[in-house]
Amino acid sequence: MTPMVTSKVTSQTATEPALVQPNAENHYDVTAADLPLSCPMPGMHLWNSHPKVYLAIEETGRAKCPYCGATYALTRTR
């Protein structure tokens, strides 16, 4: 008989930011604070997403994820 594996789900505390669904949108505007840019981005649920990939956005200001097709635009602050 194989042992039953269970996992405990914990709720977020009031101090933690809410996680967003990865790849829920097709386009994301990002700032220099988001660099280095990865898809999925920090703050997204990762359990049902693709592997993390880093995207080069600094040179052109635009990037596209090869896994999910999400596009990113770098918003330059003045």
DSSP file (Angstrom, degrees, kcal/mol; ACC not computed):
  #  RESIDUE AA STRUCTURE BP1 BP2  ACC     N-H-->O    O-->H-N    N-H-->O    O-->H-N    TCO  KAPPA ALPHA  PHI   PSI    X-CA   Y-CA   Z-CA
    1    1 A M              0   0    0      0, 0.0     0, 0.0     0, 0.0     0, 0.0   0.000 360.0 360.0 360.0 129.9    0.0    0.0    0.0
    2    2 A T        -     0   0    0      1,-0.1     2,-0.1     0, 0.0     0, 0.0  -0.615 360.0-109.1 -83.9 142.3    1.4    3.4   -1.0
    3    3 A P        -     0   0    0      0, 0.0     2,-0.4     0, 0.0    -1,-0.1  -0.381  31.1-114.9 -69.4 147.5    1.4    6.2    1.6
    4    4 A M        -     0   0    0     -2,-0.1     2,-0.5     1,-0.0     0, 0.0  -0.697  26.2-150.1 -84.1 130.4   -1.1    9.0    1.1
    5    5 A V        +     0   0    0     -2,-0.4     2,-0.3     2,-0.0    -1,-0.0  -0.880  18.1 179.2-103.7 128.6    0.6   12.4    0.5
    6    6 A T        -     0   0    0     -2,-0.5     2,-0.4     2,-0.0    -2,-0.0  -0.917  12.9-152.6-124.7 154.1   -1.2   15.5    1.6
    7    7 A S        -     0   0    0     -2,-0.3     2,-0.5     2,-0.0    -2,-0.0  -0.956  14.7-129.2-126.2 149.0   -0.2   19.1    1.4
    8    8 A K        -     0   0    0     -2,-0.4     2,-0.6     2,-0.0    -2,-0.0  -0.828  15.3-150.6 -98.8 128.7   -1.2   21.9    3.6
    9    9 A V        -     0   0    0     -2,-0.5     2,-0.3     0, 0.0    -2,-0.0  -0.870  14.0-161.1 -99.0 125.5   -2.5   25.1    2.0
   10   10 A T        -     0   0    0     -2,-0.6     2,-0.2     1,-0.0    -2,-0.0  -0.807  13.9-125.0-107.0 148.9   -1.9   28.2    4.0
   11   11 A S        -     0   0    0     -2,-0.3     2,-0.1     1,-0.1    -1,-0.0  -0.551  32.1-101.4 -87.4 156.4   -3.7   31.5    3.5
   12   12 A Q        -     0   0    0     -2,-0.2     2,-0.1     1,-0.1    -1,-0.1  -0.438  33.4-123.8 -75.0 149.2   -1.9   34.7    2.9
   13   13 A T    >   -     0   0    0     -2,-0.1     3,-1.0     1,-0.1    -1,-0.1  -0.447  27.1-105.5 -85.8 167.6   -1.3   37.2    5.7
   14   14 A A  T 3  S+     0   0    0      1,-0.2    -1,-0.1    -2,-0.1    -2,-0.1   0.732 118.6  56.3 -65.9 -22.0   -2.5   40.7    5.5
   15   15 A T  T 3  S+     0   0    0      2,-0.1    -1,-0.2     0, 0.0    -3,-0.0   0.676  89.9  85.7 -86.2 -16.4    1.1   42.0    4.9
   16   16 A E  S <  S-     0   0    0     -3,-1.0     2,-0.1     1,-0.1     3,-0.1  -0.660  83.5-118.0 -85.5 137.6    1.7   39.8    1.9
   17   17 A P        -     0   0    0      0, 0.0     2,-0.2     0, 0.0    -4,-0.1  -0.422  36.9 -99.1 -70.3 150.6    0.6   41.2   -1.5
   18   18 A A        -     0   0    0     -2,-0.1     2,-0.2     1,-0.1     0, 0.0  -0.477  37.0-123.3 -69.5 137.1   -2.0   39.2   -3.4
   19   19 A L        -     0   0    0     -2,-0.2     2,-0.3    -3,-0.1    25,-0.2  -0.558  23.1-140.5 -79.4 146.2   -0.6   36.9   -6.1
   20   20 A V  B     -a   44   0A   0     23,-2.4    25,-2.3    -2,-0.2    -1,-0.0  -0.750  25.2 -97.9-106.0 156.4   -1.9   37.4   -9.6
   21   21 A Q    >   -     0   0    0     -2,-0.3     3,-1.2    23,-0.2     4,-0.2  -0.575  45.0-120.6 -70.8 124.6   -2.7   34.7  -12.1
   22   22 A P  T 3  S+     0   0    0      0, 0.0    -1,-0.1     0, 0.0    17,-0.0  -0.369  90.1   7.7 -68.9 147.6    0.3   34.3  -14.5
   23   23 A N  T 3  S+     0   0    0      1,-0.1    -2,-0.0    -2,-0.1    16,-0.0   0.715  84.9 131.9  58.8  23.2   -0.3   34.9  -18.2
   24   24 A A  S <  S+     0   0    0     -3,-1.2     2,-0.3     2,-0.0    -1,-0.1   0.783  70.8  43.0 -74.4 -26.6   -3.9   36.1  -17.4
   25   25 A E  S    S-     0   0    0     -4,-0.2     3,-0.1     1,-0.1    45,-0.0  -0.745  74.9-141.1-111.0 163.5   -3.2   39.1  -19.7
   26   26 A N  S    S+     0   0    0     -2,-0.3    45,-3.2     1,-0.2     2,-0.4   0.624  86.5  42.2 -96.7 -15.8   -1.5   39.1  -23.0
   27   27 A H  E     -b   71   0B   0     43,-0.2     2,-0.4     2,-0.0    45,-0.2  -0.994  61.1-174.2-136.6 138.7    0.3   42.4  -22.4
   28   28 A Y  E     -b   72   0B   0     43,-2.4    45,-2.2    -2,-0.4     2,-0.5  -0.998  16.1-146.5-131.7 132.4    2.2   43.8  -19.4
   29   29 A D  E     -b   73   0B   0     -2,-0.4     2,-0.3    43,-0.2    45,-0.2  -0.867  27.9-176.1 -93.5 129.3    3.7   47.3  -19.0
   30   30 A V  E     -b   74   0B   0     43,-2.9    45,-3.7    -2,-0.5     2,-0.2  -0.837  13.3-148.8-125.5 161.5    6.8   47.1  -16.8
   31   31 A T    >   -     0   0    0     -2,-0.3     3,-2.0    43,-0.2     4,-0.2  -0.673  41.3 -90.5-120.1 176.4    9.2   49.7  -15.4
   32   32 A A  G >  S+     0   0    0     43,-0.4     3,-1.5     1,-0.3    44,-0.1   0.776 122.6  67.7 -59.0 -26.5   13.0   49.6  -14.6
   33   33 A A  G 3  S+     0   0    0      1,-0.3    -1,-0.3     3,-0.0    -3,-0.0   0.720  94.4  58.1 -66.2 -20.0   12.0   48.4  -11.1
   34   34 A D  G <  S+     0   0    0     -3,-2.0    -1,-0.3     7,-0.0     4,-0.2   0.463  89.1 147.6 -88.1  -2.5   10.8   45.1  -12.7
   35   35 A L    <   +     0   0    0     -3,-1.5     2,-0.1    -4,-0.2     3,-0.0  -0.589  48.4  50.4 -85.2 145.9   14.3   44.4  -14.2
   36   36 A P  S    S-     0   0    0      0, 0.0     2,-0.3     0, 0.0    20,-0.1   0.500  95.5-143.2 -68.6 141.6   15.6   41.9  -14.7
   37   37 A L  E     +D   55   0C   0     18,-0.5    18,-2.6    -2,-0.1     2,-0.3  -0.595  25.4 173.3 -83.6 131.9   12.4   40.9  -16.4
   38   38 A S  E     -D   54   0C   0     -2,-0.3    16,-0.2    16,-0.3    14,-0.1  -0.965  29.6-109.2-133.7 153.8   11.2   37.3  -16.1
   39   39 A C  E    S+D   53   0C   0     14,-2.6    14,-2.1    -2,-0.3     2,-0.2  -0.997 108.6  35.6-124.3 125.1    8.0   35.5  -17.2
   40   40 A P  S    S-     0   0    0      0, 0.0    -1,-0.2     0, 0.0     3,-0.1   0.603 102.5-139.2 -67.3 154.5    6.2   34.7  -15.1
   41   41 A M    >   -     0   0    0     -2,-0.2     3,-1.2     1,-0.1    -2,-0.1  -0.405  28.3 -84.5 -80.9 158.2    7.0   37.8  -13.0
   42   42 A P  T 3  S+     0   0    0      0, 0.0    -1,-0.1     0, 0.0     3,-0.1  -0.342 117.2  42.7 -57.2 144.8    7.5   37.8   -9.2
   43   43 A G  T 3  S+     0   0    0      1,-0.4   -23,-2.4    -3,-0.1     2,-0.3   0.476  91.7 110.6  93.0   3.1    4.1   38.0   -7.5
   44   44 A M  B <  S-a   20   0A   0     -3,-1.2    -1,-0.4   -25,-0.2   -23,-0.2  -0.843  78.7-103.1-108.1 148.2    2.4   35.6   -9.9
   45   45 A H        -     0   0    0    -25,-2.3     3,-0.0    -2,-0.3    -1,-0.0  -0.465  34.5-172.0 -61.7 137.5    1.2   32.1   -9.0
   46   46 A L    >   +     0   0    0     -2,-0.1     3,-1.4     1,-0.1    -1,-0.1   0.575  61.3  87.1-110.1 -12.0    3.8   29.6  -10.4
   47   47 A W  T 3  S+     0   0    0      1,-0.3    -1,-0.1     0, 0.0    -2,-0.0   0.772 101.5  31.1 -66.4 -25.1    2.1   26.3   -9.8
   48   48 A N  T 3  S+     0   0    0      2,-0.1    -1,-0.3    -3,-0.0     2,-0.2   0.039 106.2  88.6-120.9  27.9    0.2   26.3  -13.1
   49   49 A S  S <  S-     0   0    0     -3,-1.4     3,-0.1     1,-0.1    -3,-0.1  -0.545  79.5 -90.4-115.2-179.1    2.6   28.3  -15.3
   50   50 A H        -     0   0    0     -2,-0.2    -1,-0.1     1,-0.2     3,-0.1  -0.333  60.1 -70.9 -83.8 171.6    5.5   27.6  -17.5
   51   51 A P        -     0   0    0      0, 0.0    -1,-0.2     0, 0.0     2,-0.2  -0.280  62.2 -92.2 -61.1 150.9    9.1   27.5  -16.4
   52   52 A K        -     0   0    0     -3,-0.1     2,-0.4   -14,-0.1   -11,-0.1  -0.446  47.5-176.3 -66.8 133.5   10.6   30.9  -15.5
   53   53 A V  E     -D   39   0C   0    -14,-2.1   -14,-2.6    -2,-0.2     2,-0.4  -0.998  21.5-131.9-132.6 136.7   12.4   32.6  -18.5
   54   54 A Y  E     -D   38   0C   0     -2,-0.4     2,-0.4   -16,-0.2   -16,-0.3  -0.728  21.9-151.2 -89.7 137.9   14.3   35.8  -18.4
   55   55 A L  E     -D   37   0C   0    -18,-2.6     2,-0.8    -2,-0.4   -18,-0.5  -0.918  11.6-133.9-115.9 132.0   13.5   38.3  -21.2
   56   56 A A        +     0   0    0     -2,-0.4     6,-0.1     1,-0.2     4,-0.1  -0.745  46.5 144.0 -83.5 109.3   15.9   40.9  -22.7
   57   57 A I     >  +     0   0    0     -2,-0.8     4,-2.5     4,-0.1    17,-0.2   0.530  44.0  87.4-120.8 -15.4   13.8   44.1  -22.8
   58   58 A E  T  4 S+     0   0    0      1,-0.2    -2,-0.1     2,-0.2     5,-0.0   0.864  89.6  46.4 -60.4 -41.3   16.4   46.8  -22.0
   59   59 A E  T  4 S+     0   0    0      1,-0.2    -1,-0.2     3,-0.1    -2,-0.1   0.921 128.6  18.4 -72.9 -45.5   17.6   47.4  -25.6
   60   60 A T  T  4 S-     0   0    0      2,-0.3    -2,-0.2    -4,-0.1    -1,-0.2   0.665  92.8-125.9-102.0 -20.0   14.4   47.6  -27.5
   61   61 A G  S  < S+     0   0    0     -4,-2.5    13,-2.8     1,-0.2     2,-0.3   0.489  83.1  82.9  84.5   2.5   11.8   48.3  -24.8
   62   62 A R  E     +C   73   0B   0     11,-0.2     2,-0.3    -5,-0.2    -2,-0.3  -0.987  49.6 171.5-138.8 148.4    9.7   45.3  -25.9
   63   63 A A  E     -C   72   0B   0      9,-1.9     9,-2.8    -2,-0.3     2,-0.4  -0.988  16.2-152.6-152.3 154.9    9.9   41.6  -25.3
   64   64 A K  E     -C   71   0B   0     -2,-0.3     7,-0.2     7,-0.2     6,-0.1  -0.999  24.1-122.1-132.8 131.7    7.7   38.5  -25.9
   65   65 A C     >  -     0   0    0      5,-2.7     4,-1.5    -2,-0.4   -10,-0.0  -0.549  12.6-149.6 -72.1 128.1    7.7   35.3  -23.9
   66   66 A P  T  4 S+     0   0    0      0, 0.0    -1,-0.1     0, 0.0     0, 0.0   0.705  93.0  48.2 -71.9 -17.3    8.5   32.3  -26.0
   67   67 A Y  T  4 S+     0   0    0    -16,-0.1    -2,-0.0     3,-0.1    -3,-0.0   0.940 129.6  10.3 -85.2 -54.3    6.4   30.1  -23.8
   68   68 A C  T  4 S-     0   0    0      2,-0.1    -1,-0.0   -18,-0.0    -3,-0.0   0.564  91.2-121.9-109.1 -10.6    3.1   31.9  -23.4
   69   69 A G     <  +     0   0    0     -4,-1.5     2,-0.1     1,-0.3   -43,-0.0   0.520  53.4 157.0  83.0   3.9    3.3   34.7  -25.9
   70   70 A A        -     0   0    0     -6,-0.1    -5,-2.7   -43,-0.1     2,-0.3  -0.389  32.6-141.4 -62.7 139.0    2.8   37.4  -23.4
   71   71 A T  E     -bC  27  64B   0    -45,-3.2   -43,-2.4    -7,-0.2     2,-0.4  -0.810  12.9-161.0-105.9 148.4    4.2   40.8  -24.5
   72   72 A Y  E     -bC  28  63B   0     -9,-2.8    -9,-1.9    -2,-0.3     2,-0.4  -0.975   3.8-164.1-128.5 139.2    6.0   43.2  -22.3
   73   73 A A  E     -bC  29  62B   0    -45,-2.2   -43,-2.9    -2,-0.4     2,-0.6  -0.993  19.4-133.3-124.9 129.8    6.7   47.0  -22.9
   74   74 A L  E     -b   30   0B   0    -13,-2.8     2,-0.7    -2,-0.4   -43,-0.2  -0.719  16.0-152.4 -84.4 119.1    9.2   48.9  -20.8
   75   75 A T        -     0   0    0    -45,-3.7   -43,-0.4    -2,-0.6     2,-0.4  -0.826  11.6-145.8 -92.8 116.9    7.8   52.2  -19.6
   76   76 A R        -     0   0    0     -2,-0.7     2,-0.3   -45,-0.1   -45,-0.0  -0.702   9.1-143.8 -86.9 130.0   10.6   54.6  -19.2
   77   77 A T              0   0    0     -2,-0.4    -1,-0.0     1,-0.1   -46,-0.0  -0.661 360.0 360.0 -91.7 150.7   10.2   57.1  -16.3
   78   78 A R              0   0    0     -2,-0.3    -1,-0.1     0, 0.0    -2,-0.0   0.416 360.0 360.0-100.7 360.0   11.4   60.7  -16.6
